[in-house]
Amino acid sequence: MSEAANPGEVIDSDVVIVGAGPCGLFAVFELGLLDIRAHLVDILPKVGGQCAELYPEKPIYDIPGFPLVTGQALVDNLLEQIRPFGPTFHLGQMIETVESIGTAEAPRFRLVTDAGTVFETKTVVIAAGGGSFQPKKPPIPGIEAYEEGSVYYAVRRMETFRGRDVLIIGGGDSALDWTLNLQPIARRVTLMHRRDDFRAAPHSVEQMRGLVAAGKLEMKLGQVTGLRGENGRLEAAICRDAAGETFEIACDAMLPFFGLTMKLGPIADWGLNLHENLIPVGTETFETSTPGIFAIGDINTYPGKLKLILSGFHEGALCAQKVHRYVYPDKRLTFQYTTSSTSLQKKLGVA
């Protein structure tokens, strides 16, 4: 696997995958089996998409063959799986413009990123999840001064919170999940919500209330209105309850879970037919309204769509078959099982 090319160089490619999350990574594997090498572009500075950025240590239970796998472990396994196909990653940049320079029968596109990287490619696979996810920040004056040192919008490493006084704000699944996961390793965890009614899974709420009853967890009702501390080091959160009374919660780390804002970004201007910020596709090949441009994973929509990683894997497999027809129009494609094809096993380095 390699990283980006020289600035100003026009990169000629058979396929550019927009998004380096699990679906984009598995598409590399399916394309690689068909002798198609891929370039991947992702706005994040690392590979893995939401799995690596938002819940690297959170368990996932519905990946076939893995009774339990964390988000980061899934990404690591996918990277190992696609290693034989040598994908090239262009990280920390975003495709800004897409120009069609071919025909419907022989598509070709010119893509330019905000970093100035230029691609000319026969096909494009959009695997950008729901777009670019950004945390909704609470309206607390001066919160920016504490971000990443004391205020975090995601848990990337649980060890960051070991032995600390952690305040978690929110009433949804993320807030309750991390309350339960961090309670055993933090010195103290306090959960704050504006009301005694939670949107999280009932089992999680039951577990949380059990820990509160056992004195292992604190729960407060109210809202954070300010922060106290010096040089980006949080010492306490200033809070207000429903009666308007002010109180403080001592803490040196705060996790506000106010949800995520999805931004589709420049994809909205690519000339594709959109439906409620999603890209409609056909279910035979997952091609969009523009021949040669495909969409897989959470970014697409079709009747019966399920937003699951395993669904995106299926979509990537079928999408690769149609990409092959554009890349090798004169080459007949014969479906083969990896378990019985010596040539495929050689590509994977196991024969």
Contacts in CASP RR format, 6 or more apart in sequence:
PFRMAT RR
TARGET T0000
AUTHOR 0000-0000-0000
METHOD contacts of the structure
MODEL  1
MSEAANPGEVIDSDVVIVGAGPCGLFAVFELGLLDIRAHLVDILPKVGGQ
CAELYPEKPIYDIPGFPLVTGQALVDNLLEQIRPFGPTFHLGQMIETVES
IGTAEAPRFRLVTDAGTVFETKTVVIAAGGGSFQPKKPPIPGIEAYEEGS
VYYAVRRMETFRGRDVLIIGGGDSALDWTLNLQPIARRVTLMHRRDDFRA
APHSVEQMRGLVAAGKLEMKLGQVTGLRGENGRLEAAICRDAAGETFEIA
CDAMLPFFGLTMKLGPIADWGLNLHENLIPVGTETFETSTPGIFAIGDIN
TYPGKLKLILSGFHEGALCAQKVHRYVYPDKRLTFQYTTSSTSLQKKLGV
A
1 79 0 8 1.000
1 82 0 8 1.000
1 83 0 8 1.000
1 86 0 8 1.000
1 87 0 8 1.000
1 88 0 8 1.000
1 89 0 8 1.000
2 86 0 8 1.000
2 88 0 8 1.000
2 89 0 8 1.000
3 88 0 8 1.000
3 89 0 8 1.000
3 90 0 8 1.000
3 91 0 8 1.000
4 88 0 8 1.000
4 89 0 8 1.000
4 90 0 8 1.000
4 91 0 8 1.000
4 117 0 8 1.000
5 11 0 8 1.000
5 88 0 8 1.000
5 90 0 8 1.000
5 117 0 8 1.000
7 115 0 8 1.000
7 116 0 8 1.000
7 117 0 8 1.000
8 116 0 8 1.000
8 117 0 8 1.000
8 118 0 8 1.000
9 118 0 8 1.000
10 118 0 8 1.000
10 119 0 8 1.000
10 120 0 8 1.000
11 39 0 8 1.000
11 117 0 8 1.000
11 118 0 8 1.000
11 119 0 8 1.000
11 120 0 8 1.000
12 119 0 8 1.000
12 120 0 8 1.000
12 121 0 8 1.000
13 37 0 8 1.000
13 38 0 8 1.000
13 39 0 8 1.000
13 119 0 8 1.000
13 120 0 8 1.000
13 121 0 8 1.000
13 122 0 8 1.000
14 36 0 8 1.000
14 37 0 8 1.000
14 38 0 8 1.000
14 121 0 8 1.000
14 122 0 8 1.000
14 123 0 8 1.000
14 323 0 8 1.000
14 327 0 8 1.000
15 31 0 8 1.000
15 36 0 8 1.000
15 37 0 8 1.000
15 38 0 8 1.000
15 39 0 8 1.000
15 121 0 8 1.000
15 122 0 8 1.000
15 123 0 8 1.000
15 124 0 8 1.000
15 125 0 8 1.000
15 323 0 8 1.000
15 327 0 8 1.000
16 38 0 8 1.000
16 39 0 8 1.000
16 40 0 8 1.000
16 41 0 8 1.000
16 95 0 8 1.000
16 109 0 8 1.000
16 111 0 8 1.000
16 119 0 8 1.000
16 121 0 8 1.000
16 123 0 8 1.000
16 124 0 8 1.000
16 125 0 8 1.000
17 24 0 8 1.000
17 27 0 8 1.000
17 28 0 8 1.000
17 38 0 8 1.000
17 39 0 8 1.000
17 40 0 8 1.000
17 41 0 8 1.000
17 124 0 8 1.000
17 125 0 8 1.000
17 127 0 8 1.000
18 40 0 8 1.000
18 41 0 8 1.000
18 42 0 8 1.000
18 95 0 8 1.000
18 124 0 8 1.000
18 125 0 8 1.000
18 126 0 8 1.000
18 127 0 8 1.000
18 128 0 8 1.000
18 267 0 8 1.000
19 40 0 8 1.000
19 41 0 8 1.000
19 42 0 8 1.000
19 49 0 8 1.000
19 126 0 8 1.000
19 127 0 8 1.000
19 128 0 8 1.000
19 129 0 8 1.000
20 40 0 8 1.000
20 41 0 8 1.000
20 42 0 8 1.000
20 44 0 8 1.000
20 47 0 8 1.000
20 48 0 8 1.000
20 49 0 8 1.000
20 89 0 8 1.000
20 91 0 8 1.000
20 127 0 8 1.000
21 42 0 8 1.000
21 47 0 8 1.000
21 48 0 8 1.000
21 49 0 8 1.000
21 50 0 8 1.000
21 51 0 8 1.000
21 52 0 8 1.000
21 75 0 8 1.000
21 127 0 8 1.000
21 129 0 8 1.000
22 48 0 8 1.000
22 49 0 8 1.000
22 51 0 8 1.000
22 74 0 8 1.000
22 75 0 8 1.000
22 78 0 8 1.000
22 309 0 8 1.000
22 312 0 8 1.000
22 313 0 8 1.000
23 127 0 8 1.000
23 129 0 8 1.000
23 296 0 8 1.000
23 297 0 8 1.000
23 298 0 8 1.000
23 309 0 8 1.000
23 312 0 8 1.000
23 313 0 8 1.000
23 315 0 8 1.000
23 316 0 8 1.000
24 40 0 8 1.000
24 125 0 8 1.000
24 127 0 8 1.000
24 296 0 8 1.000
24 316 0 8 1.000
25 40 0 8 1.000
25 47 0 8 1.000
25 48 0 8 1.000
25 75 0 8 1.000
25 78 0 8 1.000
25 79 0 8 1.000
25 81 0 8 1.000
25 82 0 8 1.000
26 78 0 8 1.000
26 81 0 8 1.000
26 82 0 8 1.000
26 312 0 8 1.000
26 313 0 8 1.000
26 316 0 8 1.000
26 317 0 8 1.000
27 38 0 8 1.000
27 125 0 8 1.000
27 127 0 8 1.000
27 296 0 8 1.000
27 316 0 8 1.000
27 319 0 8 1.000
27 320 0 8 1.000
28 38 0 8 1.000
28 40 0 8 1.000
28 82 0 8 1.000
28 85 0 8 1.000
28 87 0 8 1.000
29 78 0 8 1.000
29 81 0 8 1.000
29 82 0 8 1.000
29 85 0 8 1.000
30 316 0 8 1.000
30 317 0 8 1.000
30 319 0 8 1.000
30 320 0 8 1.000
31 37 0 8 1.000
31 38 0 8 1.000
31 85 0 8 1.000
31 320 0 8 1.000
31 323 0 8 1.000
32 38 0 8 1.000
32 82 0 8 1.000
32 85 0 8 1.000
32 320 0 8 1.000
32 347 0 8 1.000
33 320 0 8 1.000
33 338 0 8 1.000
33 344 0 8 1.000
33 347 0 8 1.000
34 320 0 8 1.000
34 321 0 8 1.000
34 323 0 8 1.000
34 324 0 8 1.000
34 333 0 8 1.000
35 328 0 8 1.000
35 347 0 8 1.000
36 320 0 8 1.000
36 323 0 8 1.000
36 324 0 8 1.000
36 327 0 8 1.000
37 85 0 8 1.000
37 86 0 8 1.000
37 87 0 8 1.000
37 88 0 8 1.000
38 85 0 8 1.000
38 87 0 8 1.000
38 88 0 8 1.000
38 125 0 8 1.000
39 87 0 8 1.000
39 88 0 8 1.000
39 89 0 8 1.000
39 90 0 8 1.000
39 119 0 8 1.000
39 121 0 8 1.000
40 47 0 8 1.000
40 87 0 8 1.000
40 88 0 8 1.000
40 89 0 8 1.000
40 90 0 8 1.000
41 90 0 8 1.000
41 91 0 8 1.000
41 93 0 8 1.000
41 94 0 8 1.000
41 95 0 8 1.000
41 111 0 8 1.000
41 113 0 8 1.000
41 117 0 8 1.000
42 48 0 8 1.000
42 49 0 8 1.000
42 89 0 8 1.000
42 90 0 8 1.000
42 91 0 8 1.000
42 92 0 8 1.000
42 93 0 8 1.000
43 92 0 8 1.000
43 93 0 8 1.000
43 94 0 8 1.000
43 132 0 8 1.000
44 52 0 8 1.000
44 53 0 8 1.000
44 91 0 8 1.000
44 92 0 8 1.000
45 91 0 8 1.000
45 92 0 8 1.000
46 52 0 8 1.000
46 53 0 8 1.000
46 91 0 8 1.000
47 75 0 8 1.000
47 79 0 8 1.000
47 89 0 8 1.000
47 91 0 8 1.000
48 75 0 8 1.000
49 75 0 8 1.000
49 129 0 8 1.000
50 129 0 8 1.000
50 133 0 8 1.000
51 60 0 8 1.000
51 71 0 8 1.000
51 72 0 8 1.000
51 74 0 8 1.000
51 75 0 8 1.000
52 71 0 8 1.000
52 72 0 8 1.000
52 75 0 8 1.000
53 133 0 8 1.000
53 154 0 8 1.000
53 156 0 8 1.000
54 133 0 8 1.000
54 154 0 8 1.000
54 260 0 8 1.000
55 70 0 8 1.000
55 71 0 8 1.000
55 154 0 8 1.000
55 155 0 8 1.000
56 70 0 8 1.000
56 71 0 8 1.000
56 72 0 8 1.000
56 75 0 8 1.000
56 155 0 8 1.000
56 156 0 8 1.000
56 157 0 8 1.000
57 70 0 8 1.000
57 71 0 8 1.000
57 72 0 8 1.000
57 155 0 8 1.000
57 156 0 8 1.000
57 157 0 8 1.000
57 158 0 8 1.000
57 181 0 8 1.000
58 70 0 8 1.000
58 71 0 8 1.000
58 155 0 8 1.000
58 177 0 8 1.000
58 181 0 8 1.000
59 68 0 8 1.000
59 69 0 8 1.000
59 70 0 8 1.000
60 66 0 8 1.000
60 68 0 8 1.000
60 69 0 8 1.000
60 70 0 8 1.000
60 71 0 8 1.000
60 74 0 8 1.000
60 309 0 8 1.000
61 67 0 8 1.000
61 68 0 8 1.000
62 308 0 8 1.000
62 309 0 8 1.000
62 310 0 8 1.000
63 69 0 8 1.000
63 74 0 8 1.000
63 309 0 8 1.000
63 310 0 8 1.000
64 310 0 8 1.000
66 74 0 8 1.000
69 77 0 8 1.000
74 309 0 8 1.000
84 347 0 8 1.000
84 348 0 8 1.000
84 349 0 8 1.000
85 347 0 8 1.000
90 113 0 8 1.000
90 115 0 8 1.000
90 117 0 8 1.000
92 115 0 8 1.000
93 113 0 8 1.000
93 114 0 8 1.000
93 115 0 8 1.000
93 116 0 8 1.000
93 117 0 8 1.000
94 113 0 8 1.000
94 114 0 8 1.000
94 132 0 8 1.000
94 265 0 8 1.000
94 266 0 8 1.000
95 111 0 8 1.000
95 112 0 8 1.000
95 113 0 8 1.000
95 266 0 8 1.000
95 267 0 8 1.000
96 112 0 8 1.000
96 113 0 8 1.000
96 114 0 8 1.000
96 266 0 8 1.000
97 110 0 8 1.000
97 111 0 8 1.000
97 112 0 8 1.000
97 266 0 8 1.000
98 109 0 8 1.000
98 110 0 8 1.000
98 111 0 8 1.000
98 124 0 8 1.000
98 270 0 8 1.000
98 293 0 8 1.000
99 109 0 8 1.000
99 110 0 8 1.000
99 111 0 8 1.000
100 107 0 8 1.000
100 108 0 8 1.000
100 109 0 8 1.000
100 290 0 8 1.000
101 108 0 8 1.000
101 109 0 8 1.000
101 110 0 8 1.000
101 120 0 8 1.000
102 108 0 8 1.000
102 109 0 8 1.000
104 291 0 8 1.000
105 291 0 8 1.000
106 122 0 8 1.000
106 326 0 8 1.000
106 329 0 8 1.000
107 122 0 8 1.000
107 123 0 8 1.000
107 290 0 8 1.000
107 291 0 8 1.000
107 292 0 8 1.000
107 293 0 8 1.000
107 326 0 8 1.000
108 120 0 8 1.000
108 121 0 8 1.000
108 122 0 8 1.000
109 119 0 8 1.000
109 120 0 8 1.000
109 121 0 8 1.000
109 122 0 8 1.000
109 123 0 8 1.000
109 124 0 8 1.000
109 292 0 8 1.000
109 293 0 8 1.000
110 118 0 8 1.000
110 119 0 8 1.000
110 120 0 8 1.000
111 118 0 8 1.000
111 119 0 8 1.000
111 120 0 8 1.000
111 121 0 8 1.000
111 124 0 8 1.000
112 118 0 8 1.000
112 119 0 8 1.000
122 292 0 8 1.000
122 326 0 8 1.000
122 327 0 8 1.000
123 292 0 8 1.000
123 293 0 8 1.000
123 294 0 8 1.000
123 323 0 8 1.000
123 326 0 8 1.000
123 327 0 8 1.000
124 292 0 8 1.000
124 293 0 8 1.000
124 294 0 8 1.000
125 294 0 8 1.000
125 295 0 8 1.000
125 296 0 8 1.000
125 316 0 8 1.000
125 319 0 8 1.000
125 323 0 8 1.000
126 267 0 8 1.000
126 279 0 8 1.000
126 288 0 8 1.000
126 293 0 8 1.000
126 294 0 8 1.000
126 295 0 8 1.000
126 296 0 8 1.000
126 299 0 8 1.000
126 300 0 8 1.000
127 295 0 8 1.000
127 296 0 8 1.000
127 297 0 8 1.000
127 299 0 8 1.000
127 316 0 8 1.000
128 267 0 8 1.000
128 299 0 8 1.000
129 297 0 8 1.000
129 298 0 8 1.000
129 299 0 8 1.000
130 262 0 8 1.000
130 264 0 8 1.000
130 277 0 8 1.000
130 278 0 8 1.000
130 298 0 8 1.000
130 299 0 8 1.000
131 262 0 8 1.000
131 263 0 8 1.000
131 264 0 8 1.000
131 265 0 8 1.000
131 267 0 8 1.000
131 299 0 8 1.000
132 262 0 8 1.000
132 263 0 8 1.000
132 264 0 8 1.000
132 265 0 8 1.000
133 260 0 8 1.000
133 261 0 8 1.000
133 262 0 8 1.000
133 263 0 8 1.000
134 260 0 8 1.000
134 261 0 8 1.000
134 263 0 8 1.000
135 153 0 8 1.000
135 154 0 8 1.000
135 258 0 8 1.000
135 259 0 8 1.000
135 260 0 8 1.000
135 261 0 8 1.000
136 258 0 8 1.000
136 259 0 8 1.000
136 260 0 8 1.000
136 261 0 8 1.000
137 143 0 8 1.000
137 153 0 8 1.000
137 256 0 8 1.000
137 258 0 8 1.000
138 169 0 8 1.000
138 224 0 8 1.000
138 256 0 8 1.000
138 258 0 8 1.000
140 224 0 8 1.000
140 225 0 8 1.000
140 226 0 8 1.000
140 227 0 8 1.000
141 226 0 8 1.000
142 226 0 8 1.000
142 227 0 8 1.000
143 151 0 8 1.000
143 227 0 8 1.000
145 232 0 8 1.000
146 227 0 8 1.000
146 229 0 8 1.000
146 232 0 8 1.000
146 233 0 8 1.000
146 234 0 8 1.000
146 254 0 8 1.000
147 153 0 8 1.000
149 232 0 8 1.000
149 233 0 8 1.000
149 234 0 8 1.000
150 232 0 8 1.000
150 233 0 8 1.000
150 234 0 8 1.000
150 252 0 8 1.000
150 253 0 8 1.000
150 254 0 8 1.000
151 227 0 8 1.000
151 234 0 8 1.000
151 253 0 8 1.000
151 254 0 8 1.000
151 255 0 8 1.000
151 256 0 8 1.000
152 160 0 8 1.000
152 253 0 8 1.000
152 254 0 8 1.000
152 255 0 8 1.000
153 255 0 8 1.000
153 256 0 8 1.000
153 257 0 8 1.000
155 161 0 8 1.000
155 178 0 8 1.000
155 181 0 8 1.000
155 182 0 8 1.000
155 255 0 8 1.000
158 181 0 8 1.000
158 182 0 8 1.000
158 185 0 8 1.000
159 185 0 8 1.000
160 253 0 8 1.000
161 182 0 8 1.000
161 185 0 8 1.000
161 186 0 8 1.000
161 253 0 8 1.000
162 185 0 8 1.000
162 186 0 8 1.000
163 185 0 8 1.000
163 186 0 8 1.000
163 187 0 8 1.000
164 186 0 8 1.000
164 187 0 8 1.000
164 252 0 8 1.000
164 253 0 8 1.000
165 186 0 8 1.000
165 187 0 8 1.000
165 188 0 8 1.000
165 190 0 8 1.000
165 250 0 8 1.000
165 251 0 8 1.000
165 252 0 8 1.000
165 253 0 8 1.000
166 182 0 8 1.000
166 186 0 8 1.000
166 188 0 8 1.000
166 189 0 8 1.000
166 190 0 8 1.000
166 251 0 8 1.000
166 253 0 8 1.000
166 254 0 8 1.000
166 255 0 8 1.000
167 189 0 8 1.000
167 190 0 8 1.000
167 192 0 8 1.000
167 224 0 8 1.000
167 237 0 8 1.000
167 249 0 8 1.000
167 251 0 8 1.000
167 253 0 8 1.000
167 254 0 8 1.000
167 255 0 8 1.000
168 175 0 8 1.000
168 178 0 8 1.000
168 179 0 8 1.000
168 182 0 8 1.000
168 189 0 8 1.000
168 190 0 8 1.000
168 191 0 8 1.000
168 192 0 8 1.000
168 254 0 8 1.000
168 255 0 8 1.000
168 257 0 8 1.000
169 175 0 8 1.000
169 191 0 8 1.000
169 192 0 8 1.000
169 193 0 8 1.000
169 224 0 8 1.000
169 254 0 8 1.000
169 255 0 8 1.000
169 256 0 8 1.000
169 257 0 8 1.000
169 258 0 8 1.000
170 191 0 8 1.000
170 192 0 8 1.000
170 193 0 8 1.000
170 256 0 8 1.000
170 257 0 8 1.000
170 258 0 8 1.000
171 193 0 8 1.000
171 198 0 8 1.000
171 199 0 8 1.000
171 200 0 8 1.000
171 257 0 8 1.000
172 198 0 8 1.000
172 199 0 8 1.000
172 200 0 8 1.000
172 257 0 8 1.000
173 199 0 8 1.000
173 200 0 8 1.000
173 201 0 8 1.000
173 204 0 8 1.000
174 257 0 8 1.000
174 259 0 8 1.000
175 191 0 8 1.000
175 193 0 8 1.000
175 200 0 8 1.000
175 255 0 8 1.000
175 257 0 8 1.000
176 191 0 8 1.000
176 198 0 8 1.000
176 200 0 8 1.000
176 201 0 8 1.000
176 204 0 8 1.000
176 205 0 8 1.000
176 208 0 8 1.000
177 200 0 8 1.000
177 204 0 8 1.000
178 255 0 8 1.000
178 257 0 8 1.000
179 189 0 8 1.000
179 191 0 8 1.000
179 208 0 8 1.000
179 217 0 8 1.000
180 204 0 8 1.000
180 207 0 8 1.000
180 208 0 8 1.000
180 211 0 8 1.000
182 189 0 8 1.000
183 189 0 8 1.000
183 211 0 8 1.000
183 216 0 8 1.000
183 217 0 8 1.000
186 253 0 8 1.000
188 218 0 8 1.000
189 217 0 8 1.000
189 218 0 8 1.000
190 217 0 8 1.000
190 218 0 8 1.000
190 219 0 8 1.000
190 220 0 8 1.000
190 249 0 8 1.000
190 251 0 8 1.000
191 208 0 8 1.000
191 217 0 8 1.000
191 218 0 8 1.000
191 219 0 8 1.000
191 220 0 8 1.000
192 219 0 8 1.000
192 220 0 8 1.000
192 221 0 8 1.000
192 222 0 8 1.000
192 223 0 8 1.000
192 224 0 8 1.000
192 237 0 8 1.000
192 239 0 8 1.000
192 249 0 8 1.000
193 219 0 8 1.000
193 221 0 8 1.000
193 222 0 8 1.000
194 221 0 8 1.000
194 222 0 8 1.000
194 223 0 8 1.000
194 242 0 8 1.000
195 221 0 8 1.000
196 221 0 8 1.000
198 205 0 8 1.000
198 208 0 8 1.000
208 217 0 8 1.000
208 219 0 8 1.000
209 219 0 8 1.000
210 217 0 8 1.000
211 217 0 8 1.000
212 218 0 8 1.000
212 219 0 8 1.000
220 239 0 8 1.000
220 249 0 8 1.000
221 241 0 8 1.000
221 242 0 8 1.000
222 239 0 8 1.000
222 240 0 8 1.000
222 241 0 8 1.000
222 242 0 8 1.000
223 239 0 8 1.000
223 240 0 8 1.000
224 237 0 8 1.000
224 238 0 8 1.000
224 239 0 8 1.000
224 254 0 8 1.000
224 256 0 8 1.000
225 238 0 8 1.000
225 239 0 8 1.000
225 240 0 8 1.000
225 246 0 8 1.000
226 237 0 8 1.000
226 238 0 8 1.000
227 234 0 8 1.000
227 236 0 8 1.000
227 237 0 8 1.000
227 238 0 8 1.000
227 254 0 8 1.000
228 234 0 8 1.000
228 235 0 8 1.000
228 236 0 8 1.000
228 237 0 8 1.000
228 238 0 8 1.000
228 248 0 8 1.000
229 235 0 8 1.000
229 236 0 8 1.000
233 252 0 8 1.000
234 251 0 8 1.000
234 252 0 8 1.000
234 253 0 8 1.000
234 254 0 8 1.000
235 250 0 8 1.000
235 251 0 8 1.000
235 252 0 8 1.000
236 248 0 8 1.000
236 249 0 8 1.000
236 250 0 8 1.000
236 251 0 8 1.000
237 248 0 8 1.000
237 249 0 8 1.000
237 251 0 8 1.000
237 254 0 8 1.000
238 246 0 8 1.000
238 248 0 8 1.000
239 246 0 8 1.000
239 247 0 8 1.000
239 248 0 8 1.000
239 249 0 8 1.000
240 246 0 8 1.000
240 247 0 8 1.000
241 247 0 8 1.000
262 277 0 8 1.000
264 274 0 8 1.000
264 277 0 8 1.000
267 279 0 8 1.000
267 299 0 8 1.000
268 274 0 8 1.000
268 277 0 8 1.000
270 290 0 8 1.000
270 293 0 8 1.000
271 290 0 8 1.000
272 279 0 8 1.000
272 288 0 8 1.000
272 289 0 8 1.000
272 290 0 8 1.000
272 293 0 8 1.000
272 295 0 8 1.000
273 279 0 8 1.000
273 280 0 8 1.000
273 288 0 8 1.000
273 289 0 8 1.000
274 280 0 8 1.000
275 301 0 8 1.000
276 301 0 8 1.000
278 299 0 8 1.000
278 300 0 8 1.000
278 301 0 8 1.000
279 288 0 8 1.000
279 295 0 8 1.000
279 299 0 8 1.000
279 300 0 8 1.000
279 301 0 8 1.000
280 288 0 8 1.000
280 289 0 8 1.000
280 300 0 8 1.000
280 301 0 8 1.000
280 302 0 8 1.000
281 287 0 8 1.000
281 288 0 8 1.000
281 294 0 8 1.000
281 295 0 8 1.000
281 300 0 8 1.000
281 301 0 8 1.000
281 302 0 8 1.000
282 302 0 8 1.000
283 302 0 8 1.000
283 303 0 8 1.000
284 318 0 8 1.000
284 322 0 8 1.000
285 294 0 8 1.000
285 318 0 8 1.000
285 319 0 8 1.000
285 321 0 8 1.000
285 322 0 8 1.000
286 294 0 8 1.000
286 295 0 8 1.000
286 296 0 8 1.000
286 300 0 8 1.000
286 315 0 8 1.000
286 316 0 8 1.000
286 318 0 8 1.000
286 319 0 8 1.000
286 322 0 8 1.000
287 293 0 8 1.000
287 294 0 8 1.000
287 319 0 8 1.000
287 322 0 8 1.000
288 294 0 8 1.000
288 295 0 8 1.000
292 323 0 8 1.000
292 326 0 8 1.000
294 319 0 8 1.000
294 322 0 8 1.000
294 323 0 8 1.000
296 312 0 8 1.000
296 315 0 8 1.000
296 316 0 8 1.000
296 319 0 8 1.000
297 307 0 8 1.000
297 311 0 8 1.000
297 312 0 8 1.000
297 315 0 8 1.000
298 307 0 8 1.000
300 315 0 8 1.000
305 311 0 8 1.000
321 333 0 8 1.000
324 331 0 8 1.000
324 333 0 8 1.000
325 333 0 8 1.000
336 343 0 8 1.000
336 344 0 8 1.000
337 344 0 8 1.000
338 344 0 8 1.000
338 345 0 8 1.000
338 348 0 8 1.000
342 351 0 8 1.000
345 351 0 8 1.000
END
